[in-house]
């Protein structure tokens, strides 16, 4: 032992003392980048926050291989100045603050100027941007914090698009740990869902690269509950309670909190907490544990709640600079804030637990549930001569061939004669059946792949519902009522028709008949009309000259693609930029031509003409949106809608229009007969098309995607068996 100790002491004496050396900037920056951009979802979060700081109202995200191959975030914000592009991705360059004291009152999401720089050290970054007043945008590429070449002029839409490719290409160990792309994409979708719930004035979308449909798509709304319903579904939104907490005491923290918490009917396997502090998406473990303790004690069966909270505090009470990814913040008087919120949550839960509400709105599909029809007949007798008895709650009370089950049978209206109705509907249905998908679909690999994606994504339960359903009638302008066996569903007609048209475009690719317009329409004028209706510049700052430039560029692009559009989609445009033919997607149906300008603008702006598969997919999606059965632009004249068609005139003996005349009843309501007739015809034609064209076509051709089982397109509203159970208790 003494010999070994002597040898080890000698080795220590001979070993040189490590020398402290200054690391190269590239090493320092790459290490720092690994802290800020920990995984693809970190990059998406930073880019979305930059878009929000730019006052964007629309943010779209495209992801490939979980974000490792591609992350593309596009917004319609104010853009980046040309003069700022050279230093855009340098470390610690920011427009959010200029001195350290500004952190005390910071309200923007970003402030360090590290995010974009970090992305350039672990990926290949390309920025495309345009600001108000510019006739064209600029595109620049960045590596290791520096701009590679001078910005190049390019066509661009309002705002900024940032594209990150080959993330972590130079960090082999990090890349190996992130091979599960599905897991990372799920995290990105969850992140965008949280932003969509809080920032209700912004529309969000997220999809995989090459996918035709977005996995999340929300529209700007004024209602927080509507946003939650759109993102997390009806089953979550209907089981939420609003909660508000505020404190203005001078001795403690001044704060306001509003949000939603789940009630005793909400059952889940894990807690979902969406927390924003001063509009920042953050985590707070202490607050989360405090609320979970309350739920466990108060509602043991619902101990994994859904929670959305937005807490507003004075900026000087929040330290935002404590975490590399800004995931956490430090609060002044944090214990008091948590205790106050915990107390109010507990009080709310105890008061709500006194009563429970039971609702039935869950989709229940069986893998095989053939359509059964009950036809009562006096000839259907048992051997004993007595009519066979049927269990009432098992009886299917409608038949696809018998209109008595539809809502119209219970309304007072003059029905057409039986012979007239039968011959007309038979001709329509015969025409639809003759237009089954052509067997010789174009031999293009990209089209075959898109068709295969539709087949592989088909939901078997919904397919059975669509194949064997009975149309009952329209519930409102968007939802129709369907009966399938003993279940009643509300279905979103717009979503159904949009998806059906998209599928039919792909199935009938290059095999369309054509709709001949009565007069050729000028494409530039239609695009100009779409730009004005789109409201890209409601204050009028955007000149007609700029709109004209955009319309001219889009028209030239479409003229270049005219041959392909005619051959594959029967969209004919002549050399003068006039459109005269459109495809027939469903027989007996013509799209609403008021939506033609929007369709042409979409063709010019949203189609990726470079990639064959994406090109055909986006054109099919644009046609699907154009041909979908949207509600007419005129309000529905039935019910309260009639007030929109009344004009006020003075009764005899009264002159002038005044408040006194209105209050004294001397004003008489007169109907705008022509406008009312036009609206009635438009809504009647739409309902006819839904009943006699859309739903027969759905039964023949439609393959409902899996997403429709959860996104609110199909909602079960009643079950005959369960209604009998409720009535038996009464």
Helices and strands as residue ranges (DSSP letters): H 2-14, H 25-36, H 40-53, E 58-64, G 65-67, E 70-75, G 82-87, G 100-105, H 115-122, E 124-130, E 137-143, E 146-147, E 152-154, E 159-165, H 172-177, H 181-198, E 203-208, E 216-217, H 224-232, H 234-237, E 240-247, E 255-262, E 272-277, E 280-281, H 285-298, G 300-302, E 306-313, G 315-317, E 318-319, E 330-331, H 334-352, G 392-394, G 403-405, G 407-410, H 418-434, H 445-456, H 460-467, E 470-474, E 479-484, E 487-492, H 493-507, E 513-522, H 523-534, H 544-560, H 562-569, E 572-573, E 578-584, G 593-595, H 596-606, H 612-627, G 639-645, E 646-650, H 659-663, E 667-671, H 673-689, I 690-694, H 695-701, G 706-709, E 714-719, H 720-729
